Amino acid sequence: MSLPVAGAARVAPDNPWFSWRYAQDNADAVLAALREHVGLTVTAVLVAAVVAVPLAVAAYWFRPLTGPILALAGVLYTVPSLALFAFLGPYLGIRPRTVLVGLVIYALLVLVRGTLVGLRAVPEHVRDAARGLGYGRLARLLRVELPLALPGIMTGLRLATVSTVALTTVGVLVGYGGLGQLILGGFDNNFYRAQIMTGTVLCVALALVLDLLLAGLGHLVTPWLRRAGGLG
Amino acid sequence: MNPLEQAARWLNDPLNWTNPDGILARLGEHLALAGSATALACAVGLPLGLWLGHRHRGGGALVTASNVTLAVPTLALLTILPLTPLGFGRPAVVLALTVFGVPPLLAHAYTGVREVDPQVRDAARGMGLSGWQVFARVELPLAVPYLVGGLRTAALQIVATTALAALVGGGGLGQIISAGFGLTIAAGGGQILAGGLLVAALALLVEGGLAGAQRLVAPHRRRPAP
């Protein structure tokens, strides 16, 4: 127990937690890691959203599919991220694609659930009214049900984005973890605190920024909620 | 030979189970780390959540806290804590795991107490029960299903996160996976996949077991009032 303490004391004087000089001297590496992180996160969430909405609609239209889809999502979600990357690694190799597929799977589960909850929450009388107005199944979906499900979809999107930002760091396992590369690299490189903290702070900041952007977007695409809020 | 066959072969080698750093030893480490972190998280999260729920305070702060922990990468905490005065070794890993287990326990305990029917609480007060008695005899028993739900979420989160401890040499089943990646995919593919299967199986077992426990303590279907 005394050995690590002695080691920590030895490196402490020139190993600060925050160092502006580190960030300046390594701006290129930091920005490259940040760019990789943003790229992986945004691509994963976008791909997941494109797949999740039709999947949720399928589960919504064909009731017998709902149980299996949600059960599969639950089981997959239980699989720890490290294990998922371990499943994908031997087949997809050491590439960014491996990380991307893993991230898409996790984001997909959150988004399918969010979208389905949103669709389910559409009141029956609204659906009836749309039917009464002569809307077909598809028109009802596009013009009534999906817009009303938007709050649920946006919540799912925000949740998926924030967790994907954190999860991307686990990509270090296959060598493409964005800011995770910085964090684990700092740990492996003589426990370089400034590098670890730079990666961590950027990661949390990125999650907050993306979350705020999506909150703003949600505000923009659901103007009726604002009006209702203003009146209420 | 495809990775799945390699994995089956790796799992079939008895030495891989009984080696000093074989599956059984790693499983022991994993359970010890996750078990102590879960116990610690319960010791912190449950009393605090129950108390906040009883006093009806801090609900907003709980939501904020759990959202913030969602944004902090597990990996960051696992790398940062060993560099604090905690030092390398188990305490730092267990503390990092605990941090991720506390929010669900807090939230579930808080909700469990808040969800108690106000009329029941009023009735208990009307019978002359003191604040502490209302808590111990009414709120706590009614909150039990929520507490088990919180335990389920927290334990799963901790067991999954424990696998990541391997990235910082913290031990556990994840170590099998990271060692496999150290051998490159061609040589270690089977071991990587086998490690993944073991980690996933453990998580599913924990989830299944606690889901069963939750069903046992769930309130029976509400009987219609006589």
Interface residues (C-beta under 8 A of the other chain):
Chain A: M1 P4 V5 A8 V75 T78 V79 P80 S81 L82 A83 L84 F85 A86 F87 G89 P90 Y91 G93 I94 L159 V162 S163 V165 A166 L167 T169 V170 V172 L173 V174 G177 L179 G180 I183 L184 G186 F187 F191 R193 I196 M197 G199 T200 C203 V204 A207 L208 D211
Chain B: P3 Q6 N67 V68 L70 A71 V72 P73 T74 L75 A76 T79 I80 P82 L83 P85 G87 F88 G89 L156 V159 A160 T161 A163 L164 A166 L167 V168 G174 I177 S178 G180 F181 I185 G189 G190 I192 L193 G195 G196 L197 V199 A200 A203 L204 E207
